[in-house]
């Protein structure tokens, strides 16, 4: 009986501690989302490595919209449709991207996905925090993620695991911006020689 009581006390303590870290993790991500979710939008630079290859460039975000520039391509996403312009071939692929495809070019996508379907925990990382997200349904495209933020709740790194391995995105030079909605849609007049390929 004594062993059973000790086991119950230990279990309650562990569960209480887990609940606390989950609450703290959500608070950290809530504050990070609030920091980055200005009405006008924001810009940042990024470096990516892993499953989707190595790339660097800049990203603009506004709500769930984003626009990413790399040396090889330009991507526009208006919240529903994505246009990917390949500079070398002058082709524009039109698609409806998966959650993981969006995350691979928009490191701020985690702002929307952490609220549903993930178990959260957190720990100190330097002067900031690292939040661990683990998908409750392992059939989800992004199965696991680590989000690192600084003491001012600005995103520094996103590391995500999919079926084929890990990808890491490092973020720098975050700044507020005043972006129009049209900047998140492909404008054919600016690319008159582009061949549009609809993959939807």
C-alpha positions in Angstrom: 0.0 0.0 0.0 2.8 2.4 0.9 4.5 1.7 -2.5 1.2 2.3 -4.3 0.8 5.7 -2.5 4.3 6.7 -3.3 3.7 5.8 -6.9 0.4 7.8 -7.0 2.2 10.9 -5.5 5.0 10.6 -8.0 2.5 10.3 -10.9 0.5 13.3 -9.7 3.8 15.3 -9.4 4.9 14.3 -12.9 1.5 15.1 -14.5 1.4 18.5 -12.7 4.9 19.3 -13.9 4.0 18.3 -17.4 0.8 20.4 -17.3 2.9 23.4 -16.1 5.4 23.1 -18.9 2.7 22.7 -21.5 1.0 25.8 -20.2 4.2 27.7 -20.3 5.0 26.5 -23.8 1.6 27.7 -25.1 2.2 31.1 -23.4 5.6 31.4 -25.1 4.1 30.7 -28.5 1.1 32.9 -27.8 3.5 35.8 -27.0 5.7 35.0 -30.0 2.7 35.0 -32.3 1.5 38.3 -30.9 5.0 39.8 -31.4 5.0 38.8 -35.1 1.3 39.4 -36.0 1.2 43.1 -36.7 -1.6 44.3 -38.9 0.8 45.5 -41.6 2.9 42.3 -41.6 6.6 41.7 -41.2 9.8 40.8 -43.0 12.8 38.5 -42.1 15.8 36.7 -43.6 16.1 32.9 -43.4 18.6 30.1 -44.1 17.2 26.6 -44.6 18.8 23.1 -44.6 17.5 19.6 -44.7 14.9 17.7 -46.6 14.1 20.5 -49.0 17.7 21.2 -49.7 19.8 24.3 -48.7 18.5 27.8 -49.5 18.6 31.3 -48.1 16.5 34.3 -48.8 13.9 36.6 -47.4 10.3 36.1 -46.3 7.4 38.5 -45.9 4.4 37.6 -43.8 0.9 39.0 -43.1 -1.6 36.8 -41.3 -1.4 33.4 -43.1 -0.1 34.9 -46.3 3.6 34.9 -47.2 6.0 35.8 -50.0 9.5 34.2 -50.1 12.5 35.2 -52.3 15.5 32.8 -52.8 18.2 32.9 -55.5 16.4 30.2 -57.5 12.7 31.1 -57.0 10.0 33.4 -55.8 6.9 32.1 -53.9 3.6 33.9 -53.3 0.9 32.5 -51.1 -2.4 34.4 -50.5 -3.8 32.1 -47.9 -5.3 29.7 -50.4 -3.2 29.5 -53.6 0.6 29.3 -54.0 2.5 30.5 -57.1 6.2 29.4 -57.4 8.2 31.1 -60.1 11.4 29.3 -61.1 13.8 31.9 -62.4 15.9 29.5 -64.5 13.0 28.0 -66.5 10.6 31.0 -66.2 7.8 28.6 -65.1 5.2 29.4 -62.6 3.7 26.4 -60.8 0.3 27.1 -59.3 -0.7 24.8 -56.4 -2.5 24.3 -53.1 0.5 23.5 -50.8 0.5 21.1 -47.9 1.1 22.2 -44.3 4.8 21.0 -44.6 5.3 22.7 -47.9 4.1 26.0 -46.5 6.3 25.6 -43.4 9.4 24.9 -45.6 9.2 28.4 -47.1 7.4 30.2 -44.3 9.0 29.6 -40.9 6.2 31.6 -39.3 3.6 29.0 -40.2 3.9 27.5 -36.7 1.9 30.5 -35.5 -1.2 28.7 -36.8 -0.5 25.0 -36.3 0.6 24.9 -32.7 -2.9 25.6 -31.3 -4.4 22.3 -32.5 -3.2 18.7 -32.6 0.2 19.1 -30.8 1.5 18.2 -27.4 3.7 21.1 -26.1 6.6 21.4 -23.7 9.3 24.0 -23.2 12.8 24.5 -21.8 15.2 27.4 -21.4 17.5 28.0 -24.3 20.1 30.7 -23.7 18.3 33.9 -22.8 15.1 32.6 -24.5 13.2 29.3 -24.9 12.8 26.2 -27.0 9.3 24.8 -27.4 8.8 21.2 -28.5 5.7 20.3 -30.5 4.8 16.7 -30.9 1.9 15.7 -33.2 -0.8 13.8 -31.4 -1.6 12.1 -34.8 1.7 10.8 -36.2 0.1 10.7 -39.7 0.3 14.5 -39.7 2.7 15.9 -42.3 4.8 17.7 -39.6 5.3 15.1 -36.9 7.5 17.0 -34.6 8.9 20.5 -34.3 11.3 22.6 -32.2 10.7 26.3 -32.1 13.4 28.5 -30.6 12.6 32.1 -29.6 14.7 34.8 -27.9 13.8 36.7 -24.7 11.8 39.3 -26.7 9.7 36.4 -28.2 11.2 36.8 -31.6 11.6 33.6 -33.7 15.2 32.4 -34.1 14.9 28.8 -35.4 12.3 26.2 -36.5 13.4 22.6 -36.7 10.7 20.1 -38.1 10.5 16.4 -38.6 8.6 14.8 -41.5 8.5 11.3 -42.8 11.9 11.7 -44.6 13.8 13.5 -41.9 14.5 16.9 -40.4 14.6 20.4 -41.9 16.0 23.4 -40.1 15.2 27.1 -40.7 17.2 29.8 -39.0 15.6 33.3 -38.9 17.3 36.7 -38.6 16.6 40.4 -39.1 12.9 40.3 -38.2 11.3 43.7 -38.7 7.7 45.1 -38.9 6.5 46.2 -42.4 3.4 47.6 -44.1 2.6 45.1 -46.8 -0.3 45.2 -49.3 -2.4 42.0 -49.9 -1.5 42.2 -53.6 2.2 41.5 -52.7 1.2 37.9 -51.8 -0.3 37.1 -55.3 1.6 36.4 -58.5 1.3 39.4 -61.0 1.5 38.1 -64.5 2.2 41.6 -65.9 5.5 41.6 -64.1 6.5 38.3 -65.7 5.2 38.4 -69.2 7.4 35.6 -70.5 6.5 33.2 -67.7 4.7 29.9 -68.5 2.0 29.2 -66.0 1.5 25.5 -65.0 -1.6 24.8 -63.0 -1.0 21.9 -60.6 -4.2 22.2 -58.5 
